[in-house]
Amino acid sequence: MSDPVVQRICWCDYNVMIERILTQIKKDKRVMIEQVVALGRGGFVPGVHLSHELGVSLVPIMWQTRDGAVNEKYRTNVPSLIVDDINDSGRTLLEVVSQNIWNGSYSTAVLVNKASSNFSAVDYYGKTGEDDVWYSFPWEKL
C-alpha cells in the first residue's frame, strides 16, 4: 500500500470552510445550538472559532480514537454542536454520539467530510474530502 497523498490546508482555506459551516447553520431553521462540544485534539481550533462566531459556550472534551484512545465521557441537557476537524472513517463521531448522553438535541460539524465515512449523518461541513488523501490542518505538525 502506498503512502496517502497529503493535502495541506492553509489558514485561508480553513477560514473558507468555517464560513461555509456558519452559512449552513444560519440557513438551517430547525437547528438550535446552545453550546459547542469540541473534540480534542482536532476539533479544538474549529470548535473555539465556531463557539465565538455563534456566541455560545465551548465544552472541550478529549476523544481520540487514533492518538492514545482517550475517551472522556460527557452528559448534557442542552442543544449542542459537536465539532471535529475531519469525518474520515467515522469512528470518532460514531463513538461520541453513541457513548455519551445527549438529552438535548445535537448536530455535528466538521471541516472535511469524507463520503466513504461510516458516519453519514454530518450536518455541516466545510469541504468534501477525497478518500485517498490525508488532510493536514494549519495547526498540525506534518
Chimera marker file (.cmm) of the C-alpha trace (Angstrom):
<marker_set name="trace">
<marker id="1" x="0.000" y="0.000" z="0.000" r="1" g="1" b="0" radius="0.5"/>
<marker id="2" x="1.418" y="3.381" z="-0.949" r="1" g="1" b="0" radius="0.5"/>
<marker id="3" x="1.564" y="6.426" z="1.270" r="1" g="1" b="0" radius="0.5"/>
<marker id="4" x="-1.529" y="8.627" z="1.015" r="1" g="1" b="0" radius="0.5"/>
<marker id="5" x="-1.408" y="11.935" z="-0.777" r="1" g="1" b="0" radius="0.5"/>
<marker id="6" x="-1.085" y="14.738" z="1.767" r="1" g="1" b="0" radius="0.5"/>
<marker id="7" x="-3.074" y="17.905" z="1.239" r="1" g="1" b="0" radius="0.5"/>
<marker id="8" x="-2.044" y="20.778" z="3.458" r="1" g="1" b="0" radius="0.5"/>
<marker id="9" x="-4.881" y="23.101" z="4.343" r="1" g="1" b="0" radius="0.5"/>
<marker id="10" x="-3.777" y="26.706" z="4.783" r="1" g="1" b="0" radius="0.5"/>
<marker id="11" x="-5.405" y="29.230" z="7.105" r="1" g="1" b="0" radius="0.5"/>
<marker id="12" x="-7.185" y="30.875" z="4.180" r="1" g="1" b="0" radius="0.5"/>
<marker id="13" x="-8.806" y="27.562" z="3.173" r="1" g="1" b="0" radius="0.5"/>
<marker id="14" x="-9.640" y="26.903" z="6.829" r="1" g="1" b="0" radius="0.5"/>
<marker id="15" x="-11.446" y="30.266" z="7.058" r="1" g="1" b="0" radius="0.5"/>
<marker id="16" x="-13.455" y="29.467" z="3.917" r="1" g="1" b="0" radius="0.5"/>
<marker id="17" x="-14.517" y="26.137" z="5.468" r="1" g="1" b="0" radius="0.5"/>
<marker id="18" x="-15.581" y="27.842" z="8.723" r="1" g="1" b="0" radius="0.5"/>
<marker id="19" x="-17.631" y="30.377" z="6.759" r="1" g="1" b="0" radius="0.5"/>
<marker id="20" x="-19.340" y="27.569" z="4.823" r="1" g="1" b="0" radius="0.5"/>
<marker id="21" x="-20.248" y="25.820" z="8.064" r="1" g="1" b="0" radius="0.5"/>
<marker id="22" x="-21.610" y="29.051" z="9.555" r="1" g="1" b="0" radius="0.5"/>
<marker id="23" x="-23.667" y="29.718" z="6.418" r="1" g="1" b="0" radius="0.5"/>
<marker id="24" x="-25.144" y="26.203" z="6.574" r="1" g="1" b="0" radius="0.5"/>
<marker id="25" x="-26.019" y="26.620" z="10.259" r="1" g="1" b="0" radius="0.5"/>
<marker id="26" x="-27.652" y="30.016" z="9.698" r="1" g="1" b="0" radius="0.5"/>
<marker id="27" x="-29.751" y="28.634" z="6.817" r="1" g="1" b="0" radius="0.5"/>
<marker id="28" x="-30.915" y="25.678" z="8.910" r="1" g="1" b="0" radius="0.5"/>
<marker id="29" x="-34.100" y="26.902" z="10.589" r="1" g="1" b="0" radius="0.5"/>
<marker id="30" x="-34.519" y="23.705" z="12.645" r="1" g="1" b="0" radius="0.5"/>
<marker id="31" x="-31.196" y="23.930" z="14.487" r="1" g="1" b="0" radius="0.5"/>
<marker id="32" x="-30.751" y="25.339" z="17.947" r="1" g="1" b="0" radius="0.5"/>
<marker id="33" x="-27.251" y="25.491" z="19.402" r="1" g="1" b="0" radius="0.5"/>
<marker id="34" x="-26.518" y="26.497" z="22.986" r="1" g="1" b="0" radius="0.5"/>
<marker id="35" x="-23.006" y="25.090" z="23.204" r="1" g="1" b="0" radius="0.5"/>
<marker id="36" x="-20.179" y="23.804" z="21.053" r="1" g="1" b="0" radius="0.5"/>
<marker id="37" x="-18.641" y="20.492" z="22.112" r="1" g="1" b="0" radius="0.5"/>
<marker id="38" x="-15.151" y="20.431" z="20.588" r="1" g="1" b="0" radius="0.5"/>
<marker id="39" x="-13.438" y="17.066" z="20.257" r="1" g="1" b="0" radius="0.5"/>
<marker id="40" x="-9.744" y="17.026" z="21.088" r="1" g="1" b="0" radius="0.5"/>
<marker id="41" x="-7.366" y="17.323" z="19.562" r="1" g="1" b="0" radius="0.5"/>
<marker id="42" x="-8.515" y="18.110" z="16.037" r="1" g="1" b="0" radius="0.5"/>
<marker id="43" x="-11.807" y="19.782" z="16.876" r="1" g="1" b="0" radius="0.5"/>
<marker id="44" x="-10.414" y="22.273" z="19.376" r="1" g="1" b="0" radius="0.5"/>
<marker id="45" x="-9.395" y="25.017" z="16.910" r="1" g="1" b="0" radius="0.5"/>
<marker id="46" x="-12.587" y="24.965" z="14.812" r="1" g="1" b="0" radius="0.5"/>
<marker id="47" x="-14.646" y="24.445" z="17.983" r="1" g="1" b="0" radius="0.5"/>
<marker id="48" x="-13.282" y="27.602" z="19.608" r="1" g="1" b="0" radius="0.5"/>
<marker id="49" x="-13.774" y="29.528" z="16.371" r="1" g="1" b="0" radius="0.5"/>
<marker id="50" x="-17.378" y="28.375" z="15.936" r="1" g="1" b="0" radius="0.5"/>
<marker id="51" x="-18.270" y="28.996" z="19.584" r="1" g="1" b="0" radius="0.5"/>
<marker id="52" x="-17.087" y="32.610" z="19.236" r="1" g="1" b="0" radius="0.5"/>
<marker id="53" x="-18.936" y="33.130" z="15.949" r="1" g="1" b="0" radius="0.5"/>
<marker id="54" x="-22.156" y="31.583" z="17.295" r="1" g="1" b="0" radius="0.5"/>
<marker id="55" x="-21.893" y="33.365" z="20.653" r="1" g="1" b="0" radius="0.5"/>
<marker id="56" x="-22.250" y="30.169" z="22.687" r="1" g="1" b="0" radius="0.5"/>
<marker id="57" x="-20.142" y="28.400" z="25.303" r="1" g="1" b="0" radius="0.5"/>
<marker id="58" x="-17.399" y="25.931" z="24.479" r="1" g="1" b="0" radius="0.5"/>
<marker id="59" x="-17.081" y="22.498" z="26.062" r="1" g="1" b="0" radius="0.5"/>
<marker id="60" x="-13.798" y="20.797" z="25.139" r="1" g="1" b="0" radius="0.5"/>
<marker id="61" x="-13.658" y="17.032" z="25.602" r="1" g="1" b="0" radius="0.5"/>
<marker id="62" x="-10.848" y="14.647" z="24.791" r="1" g="1" b="0" radius="0.5"/>
<marker id="63" x="-11.890" y="11.918" z="22.399" r="1" g="1" b="0" radius="0.5"/>
<marker id="64" x="-9.123" y="10.335" z="20.430" r="1" g="1" b="0" radius="0.5"/>
<marker id="65" x="-9.502" y="7.099" z="18.532" r="1" g="1" b="0" radius="0.5"/>
<marker id="66" x="-6.177" y="7.279" z="16.724" r="1" g="1" b="0" radius="0.5"/>
<marker id="67" x="-3.702" y="9.004" z="19.072" r="1" g="1" b="0" radius="0.5"/>
<marker id="68" x="-3.942" y="7.482" z="22.508" r="1" g="1" b="0" radius="0.5"/>
<marker id="69" x="-7.518" y="6.241" z="22.758" r="1" g="1" b="0" radius="0.5"/>
<marker id="70" x="-8.629" y="8.840" z="25.324" r="1" g="1" b="0" radius="0.5"/>
<marker id="71" x="-12.396" y="8.967" z="25.736" r="1" g="1" b="0" radius="0.5"/>
<marker id="72" x="-13.869" y="11.488" z="28.177" r="1" g="1" b="0" radius="0.5"/>
<marker id="73" x="-17.499" y="10.760" z="28.917" r="1" g="1" b="0" radius="0.5"/>
<marker id="74" x="-19.923" y="13.652" z="28.653" r="1" g="1" b="0" radius="0.5"/>
<marker id="75" x="-23.555" y="14.309" z="29.556" r="1" g="1" b="0" radius="0.5"/>
<marker id="76" x="-25.585" y="17.348" z="28.607" r="1" g="1" b="0" radius="0.5"/>
<marker id="77" x="-29.162" y="18.596" z="28.561" r="1" g="1" b="0" radius="0.5"/>
<marker id="78" x="-28.657" y="21.491" z="26.133" r="1" g="1" b="0" radius="0.5"/>
<marker id="79" x="-28.671" y="21.582" z="22.333" r="1" g="1" b="0" radius="0.5"/>
<marker id="80" x="-25.079" y="21.012" z="21.210" r="1" g="1" b="0" radius="0.5"/>
<marker id="81" x="-22.930" y="21.303" z="18.119" r="1" g="1" b="0" radius="0.5"/>
<marker id="82" x="-20.310" y="18.533" z="18.131" r="1" g="1" b="0" radius="0.5"/>
<marker id="83" x="-17.210" y="19.708" z="16.232" r="1" g="1" b="0" radius="0.5"/>
<marker id="84" x="-14.220" y="17.827" z="14.870" r="1" g="1" b="0" radius="0.5"/>
<marker id="85" x="-11.675" y="18.538" z="12.163" r="1" g="1" b="0" radius="0.5"/>
<marker id="86" x="-12.478" y="15.604" z="9.884" r="1" g="1" b="0" radius="0.5"/>
<marker id="87" x="-15.017" y="12.841" z="9.439" r="1" g="1" b="0" radius="0.5"/>
<marker id="88" x="-12.681" y="10.237" z="7.992" r="1" g="1" b="0" radius="0.5"/>
<marker id="89" x="-13.585" y="6.658" z="8.922" r="1" g="1" b="0" radius="0.5"/>
<marker id="90" x="-16.461" y="7.917" z="11.066" r="1" g="1" b="0" radius="0.5"/>
<marker id="91" x="-15.289" y="6.058" z="14.155" r="1" g="1" b="0" radius="0.5"/>
<marker id="92" x="-14.826" y="9.131" z="16.347" r="1" g="1" b="0" radius="0.5"/>
<marker id="93" x="-18.252" y="10.625" z="15.650" r="1" g="1" b="0" radius="0.5"/>
<marker id="94" x="-19.979" y="7.237" z="15.908" r="1" g="1" b="0" radius="0.5"/>
<marker id="95" x="-18.417" y="6.696" z="19.336" r="1" g="1" b="0" radius="0.5"/>
<marker id="96" x="-19.046" y="10.223" z="20.609" r="1" g="1" b="0" radius="0.5"/>
<marker id="97" x="-22.704" y="10.166" z="19.612" r="1" g="1" b="0" radius="0.5"/>
<marker id="98" x="-23.400" y="6.645" z="20.904" r="1" g="1" b="0" radius="0.5"/>
<marker id="99" x="-21.301" y="6.615" z="24.089" r="1" g="1" b="0" radius="0.5"/>
<marker id="100" x="-22.359" y="9.936" z="25.573" r="1" g="1" b="0" radius="0.5"/>
<marker id="101" x="-25.676" y="11.269" z="26.796" r="1" g="1" b="0" radius="0.5"/>
<marker id="102" x="-27.270" y="13.953" z="24.619" r="1" g="1" b="0" radius="0.5"/>
<marker id="103" x="-30.559" y="14.740" z="26.360" r="1" g="1" b="0" radius="0.5"/>
<marker id="104" x="-30.690" y="17.962" z="24.420" r="1" g="1" b="0" radius="0.5"/>
<marker id="105" x="-30.550" y="17.781" z="20.645" r="1" g="1" b="0" radius="0.5"/>
<marker id="106" x="-27.203" y="17.655" z="18.883" r="1" g="1" b="0" radius="0.5"/>
<marker id="107" x="-25.834" y="18.333" z="15.444" r="1" g="1" b="0" radius="0.5"/>
<marker id="108" x="-22.381" y="17.735" z="14.013" r="1" g="1" b="0" radius="0.5"/>
<marker id="109" x="-19.878" y="19.863" z="12.104" r="1" g="1" b="0" radius="0.5"/>
<marker id="110" x="-16.520" y="19.013" z="10.558" r="1" g="1" b="0" radius="0.5"/>
<marker id="111" x="-14.107" y="20.899" z="8.354" r="1" g="1" b="0" radius="0.5"/>
<marker id="112" x="-13.624" y="17.934" z="5.992" r="1" g="1" b="0" radius="0.5"/>
<marker id="113" x="-16.272" y="15.270" z="5.410" r="1" g="1" b="0" radius="0.5"/>
<marker id="114" x="-15.422" y="12.090" z="3.517" r="1" g="1" b="0" radius="0.5"/>
<marker id="115" x="-18.359" y="10.465" z="1.709" r="1" g="1" b="0" radius="0.5"/>
<marker id="116" x="-16.951" y="6.996" z="2.425" r="1" g="1" b="0" radius="0.5"/>
<marker id="117" x="-17.197" y="7.512" z="6.193" r="1" g="1" b="0" radius="0.5"/>
<marker id="118" x="-19.234" y="5.107" z="8.297" r="1" g="1" b="0" radius="0.5"/>
<marker id="119" x="-20.799" y="8.177" z="9.967" r="1" g="1" b="0" radius="0.5"/>
<marker id="120" x="-23.068" y="9.560" z="7.277" r="1" g="1" b="0" radius="0.5"/>
<marker id="121" x="-25.037" y="11.958" z="9.466" r="1" g="1" b="0" radius="0.5"/>
<marker id="122" x="-22.732" y="15.012" z="9.445" r="1" g="1" b="0" radius="0.5"/>
<marker id="123" x="-24.970" y="18.074" z="9.470" r="1" g="1" b="0" radius="0.5"/>
<marker id="124" x="-22.482" y="20.787" z="8.458" r="1" g="1" b="0" radius="0.5"/>
<marker id="125" x="-19.123" y="20.612" z="6.736" r="1" g="1" b="0" radius="0.5"/>
<marker id="126" x="-16.656" y="22.899" z="5.063" r="1" g="1" b="0" radius="0.5"/>
<marker id="127" x="-15.373" y="20.615" z="2.332" r="1" g="1" b="0" radius="0.5"/>
<marker id="128" x="-15.943" y="17.158" z="0.872" r="1" g="1" b="0" radius="0.5"/>
<marker id="129" x="-12.778" y="15.119" z="1.248" r="1" g="1" b="0" radius="0.5"/>
<marker id="130" x="-11.238" y="12.584" z="-1.079" r="1" g="1" b="0" radius="0.5"/>
<marker id="131" x="-10.808" y="9.039" z="0.238" r="1" g="1" b="0" radius="0.5"/>
<marker id="132" x="-7.138" y="8.607" z="-0.630" r="1" g="1" b="0" radius="0.5"/>
<marker id="133" x="-6.000" y="11.986" z="0.751" r="1" g="1" b="0" radius="0.5"/>
<marker id="134" x="-4.567" y="12.747" z="4.194" r="1" g="1" b="0" radius="0.5"/>
<marker id="135" x="-5.531" y="16.270" z="5.233" r="1" g="1" b="0" radius="0.5"/>
<marker id="136" x="-3.077" y="18.291" z="7.287" r="1" g="1" b="0" radius="0.5"/>
<marker id="137" x="-4.517" y="21.322" z="9.055" r="1" g="1" b="0" radius="0.5"/>
<marker id="138" x="-2.524" y="24.522" z="9.647" r="1" g="1" b="0" radius="0.5"/>
<marker id="139" x="-2.061" y="23.866" z="13.380" r="1" g="1" b="0" radius="0.5"/>
<marker id="140" x="-0.688" y="20.354" z="12.837" r="1" g="1" b="0" radius="0.5"/>
<marker id="141" x="2.907" y="19.269" z="12.553" r="1" g="1" b="0" radius="0.5"/>
<marker id="142" x="3.370" y="17.345" z="9.329" r="1" g="1" b="0" radius="0.5"/>
<link id1="1" id2="2" r="1" g="1" b="0" radius="0.2"/>
<link id1="2" id2="3" r="1" g="1" b="0" radius="0.2"/>
<link id1="3" id2="4" r="1" g="1" b="0" radius="0.2"/>
<link id1="4" id2="5" r="1" g="1" b="0" radius="0.2"/>
<link id1="5" id2="6" r="1" g="1" b="0" radius="0.2"/>
<link id1="6" id2="7" r="1" g="1" b="0" radius="0.2"/>
<link id1="7" id2="8" r="1" g="1" b="0" radius="0.2"/>
<link id1="8" id2="9" r="1" g="1" b="0" radius="0.2"/>
<link id1="9" id2="10" r="1" g="1" b="0" radius="0.2"/>
<link id1="10" id2="11" r="1" g="1" b="0" radius="0.2"/>
<link id1="11" id2="12" r="1" g="1" b="0" radius="0.2"/>
<link id1="12" id2="13" r="1" g="1" b="0" radius="0.2"/>
<link id1="13" id2="14" r="1" g="1" b="0" radius="0.2"/>
<link id1="14" id2="15" r="1" g="1" b="0" radius="0.2"/>
<link id1="15" id2="16" r="1" g="1" b="0" radius="0.2"/>
<link id1="16" id2="17" r="1" g="1" b="0" radius="0.2"/>
<link id1="17" id2="18" r="1" g="1" b="0" radius="0.2"/>
<link id1="18" id2="19" r="1" g="1" b="0" radius="0.2"/>
<link id1="19" id2="20" r="1" g="1" b="0" radius="0.2"/>
<link id1="20" id2="21" r="1" g="1" b="0" radius="0.2"/>
<link id1="21" id2="22" r="1" g="1" b="0" radius="0.2"/>
<link id1="22" id2="23" r="1" g="1" b="0" radius="0.2"/>
<link id1="23" id2="24" r="1" g="1" b="0" radius="0.2"/>
<link id1="24" id2="25" r="1" g="1" b="0" radius="0.2"/>
<link id1="25" id2="26" r="1" g="1" b="0" radius="0.2"/>
<link id1="26" id2="27" r="1" g="1" b="0" radius="0.2"/>
<link id1="27" id2="28" r="1" g="1" b="0" radius="0.2"/>
<link id1="28" id2="29" r="1" g="1" b="0" radius="0.2"/>
<link id1="29" id2="30" r="1" g="1" b="0" radius="0.2"/>
<link id1="30" id2="31" r="1" g="1" b="0" radius="0.2"/>
<link id1="31" id2="32" r="1" g="1" b="0" radius="0.2"/>
<link id1="32" id2="33" r="1" g="1" b="0" radius="0.2"/>
<link id1="33" id2="34" r="1" g="1" b="0" radius="0.2"/>
<link id1="34" id2="35" r="1" g="1" b="0" radius="0.2"/>
<link id1="35" id2="36" r="1" g="1" b="0" radius="0.2"/>
<link id1="36" id2="37" r="1" g="1" b="0" radius="0.2"/>
<link id1="37" id2="38" r="1" g="1" b="0" radius="0.2"/>
<link id1="38" id2="39" r="1" g="1" b="0" radius="0.2"/>
<link id1="39" id2="40" r="1" g="1" b="0" radius="0.2"/>
<link id1="40" id2="41" r="1" g="1" b="0" radius="0.2"/>
<link id1="41" id2="42" r="1" g="1" b="0" radius="0.2"/>
<link id1="42" id2="43" r="1" g="1" b="0" radius="0.2"/>
<link id1="43" id2="44" r="1" g="1" b="0" radius="0.2"/>
<link id1="44" id2="45" r="1" g="1" b="0" radius="0.2"/>
<link id1="45" id2="46" r="1" g="1" b="0" radius="0.2"/>
<link id1="46" id2="47" r="1" g="1" b="0" radius="0.2"/>
<link id1="47" id2="48" r="1" g="1" b="0" radius="0.2"/>
<link id1="48" id2="49" r="1" g="1" b="0" radius="0.2"/>
<link id1="49" id2="50" r="1" g="1" b="0" radius="0.2"/>
<link id1="50" id2="51" r="1" g="1" b="0" radius="0.2"/>
<link id1="51" id2="52" r="1" g="1" b="0" radius="0.2"/>
<link id1="52" id2="53" r="1" g="1" b="0" radius="0.2"/>
<link id1="53" id2="54" r="1" g="1" b="0" radius="0.2"/>
<link id1="54" id2="55" r="1" g="1" b="0" radius="0.2"/>
<link id1="55" id2="56" r="1" g="1" b="0" radius="0.2"/>
<link id1="56" id2="57" r="1" g="1" b="0" radius="0.2"/>
<link id1="57" id2="58" r="1" g="1" b="0" radius="0.2"/>
<link id1="58" id2="59" r="1" g="1" b="0" radius="0.2"/>
<link id1="59" id2="60" r="1" g="1" b="0" radius="0.2"/>
<link id1="60" id2="61" r="1" g="1" b="0" radius="0.2"/>
<link id1="61" id2="62" r="1" g="1" b="0" radius="0.2"/>
<link id1="62" id2="63" r="1" g="1" b="0" radius="0.2"/>
<link id1="63" id2="64" r="1" g="1" b="0" radius="0.2"/>
<link id1="64" id2="65" r="1" g="1" b="0" radius="0.2"/>
<link id1="65" id2="66" r="1" g="1" b="0" radius="0.2"/>
<link id1="66" id2="67" r="1" g="1" b="0" radius="0.2"/>
<link id1="67" id2="68" r="1" g="1" b="0" radius="0.2"/>
<link id1="68" id2="69" r="1" g="1" b="0" radius="0.2"/>
<link id1="69" id2="70" r="1" g="1" b="0" radius="0.2"/>
<link id1="70" id2="71" r="1" g="1" b="0" radius="0.2"/>
<link id1="71" id2="72" r="1" g="1" b="0" radius="0.2"/>
<link id1="72" id2="73" r="1" g="1" b="0" radius="0.2"/>
<link id1="73" id2="74" r="1" g="1" b="0" radius="0.2"/>
<link id1="74" id2="75" r="1" g="1" b="0" radius="0.2"/>
<link id1="75" id2="76" r="1" g="1" b="0" radius="0.2"/>
<link id1="76" id2="77" r="1" g="1" b="0" radius="0.2"/>
<link id1="77" id2="78" r="1" g="1" b="0" radius="0.2"/>
<link id1="78" id2="79" r="1" g="1" b="0" radius="0.2"/>
<link id1="79" id2="80" r="1" g="1" b="0" radius="0.2"/>
<link id1="80" id2="81" r="1" g="1" b="0" radius="0.2"/>
<link id1="81" id2="82" r="1" g="1" b="0" radius="0.2"/>
<link id1="82" id2="83" r="1" g="1" b="0" radius="0.2"/>
<link id1="83" id2="84" r="1" g="1" b="0" radius="0.2"/>
<link id1="84" id2="85" r="1" g="1" b="0" radius="0.2"/>
<link id1="85" id2="86" r="1" g="1" b="0" radius="0.2"/>
<link id1="86" id2="87" r="1" g="1" b="0" radius="0.2"/>
<link id1="87" id2="88" r="1" g="1" b="0" radius="0.2"/>
<link id1="88" id2="89" r="1" g="1" b="0" radius="0.2"/>
<link id1="89" id2="90" r="1" g="1" b="0" radius="0.2"/>
<link id1="90" id2="91" r="1" g="1" b="0" radius="0.2"/>
<link id1="91" id2="92" r="1" g="1" b="0" radius="0.2"/>
<link id1="92" id2="93" r="1" g="1" b="0" radius="0.2"/>
<link id1="93" id2="94" r="1" g="1" b="0" radius="0.2"/>
<link id1="94" id2="95" r="1" g="1" b="0" radius="0.2"/>
<link id1="95" id2="96" r="1" g="1" b="0" radius="0.2"/>
<link id1="96" id2="97" r="1" g="1" b="0" radius="0.2"/>
<link id1="97" id2="98" r="1" g="1" b="0" radius="0.2"/>
<link id1="98" id2="99" r="1" g="1" b="0" radius="0.2"/>
<link id1="99" id2="100" r="1" g="1" b="0" radius="0.2"/>
<link id1="100" id2="101" r="1" g="1" b="0" radius="0.2"/>
<link id1="101" id2="102" r="1" g="1" b="0" radius="0.2"/>
<link id1="102" id2="103" r="1" g="1" b="0" radius="0.2"/>
<link id1="103" id2="104" r="1" g="1" b="0" radius="0.2"/>
<link id1="104" id2="105" r="1" g="1" b="0" radius="0.2"/>
<link id1="105" id2="106" r="1" g="1" b="0" radius="0.2"/>
<link id1="106" id2="107" r="1" g="1" b="0" radius="0.2"/>
<link id1="107" id2="108" r="1" g="1" b="0" radius="0.2"/>
<link id1="108" id2="109" r="1" g="1" b="0" radius="0.2"/>
<link id1="109" id2="110" r="1" g="1" b="0" radius="0.2"/>
<link id1="110" id2="111" r="1" g="1" b="0" radius="0.2"/>
<link id1="111" id2="112" r="1" g="1" b="0" radius="0.2"/>
<link id1="112" id2="113" r="1" g="1" b="0" radius="0.2"/>
<link id1="113" id2="114" r="1" g="1" b="0" radius="0.2"/>
<link id1="114" id2="115" r="1" g="1" b="0" radius="0.2"/>
<link id1="115" id2="116" r="1" g="1" b="0" radius="0.2"/>
<link id1="116" id2="117" r="1" g="1" b="0" radius="0.2"/>
<link id1="117" id2="118" r="1" g="1" b="0" radius="0.2"/>
<link id1="118" id2="119" r="1" g="1" b="0" radius="0.2"/>
<link id1="119" id2="120" r="1" g="1" b="0" radius="0.2"/>
<link id1="120" id2="121" r="1" g="1" b="0" radius="0.2"/>
<link id1="121" id2="122" r="1" g="1" b="0" radius="0.2"/>
<link id1="122" id2="123" r="1" g="1" b="0" radius="0.2"/>
<link id1="123" id2="124" r="1" g="1" b="0" radius="0.2"/>
<link id1="124" id2="125" r="1" g="1" b="0" radius="0.2"/>
<link id1="125" id2="126" r="1" g="1" b="0" radius="0.2"/>
<link id1="126" id2="127" r="1" g="1" b="0" radius="0.2"/>
<link id1="127" id2="128" r="1" g="1" b="0" radius="0.2"/>
<link id1="128" id2="129" r="1" g="1" b="0" radius="0.2"/>
<link id1="129" id2="130" r="1" g="1" b="0" radius="0.2"/>
<link id1="130" id2="131" r="1" g="1" b="0" radius="0.2"/>
<link id1="131" id2="132" r="1" g="1" b="0" radius="0.2"/>
<link id1="132" id2="133" r="1" g="1" b="0" radius="0.2"/>
<link id1="133" id2="134" r="1" g="1" b="0" radius="0.2"/>
<link id1="134" id2="135" r="1" g="1" b="0" radius="0.2"/>
<link id1="135" id2="136" r="1" g="1" b="0" radius="0.2"/>
<link id1="136" id2="137" r="1" g="1" b="0" radius="0.2"/>
<link id1="137" id2="138" r="1" g="1" b="0" radius="0.2"/>
<link id1="138" id2="139" r="1" g="1" b="0" radius="0.2"/>
<link id1="139" id2="140" r="1" g="1" b="0" radius="0.2"/>
<link id1="140" id2="141" r="1" g="1" b="0" radius="0.2"/>
<link id1="141" id2="142" r="1" g="1" b="0" radius="0.2"/>
</marker_set>
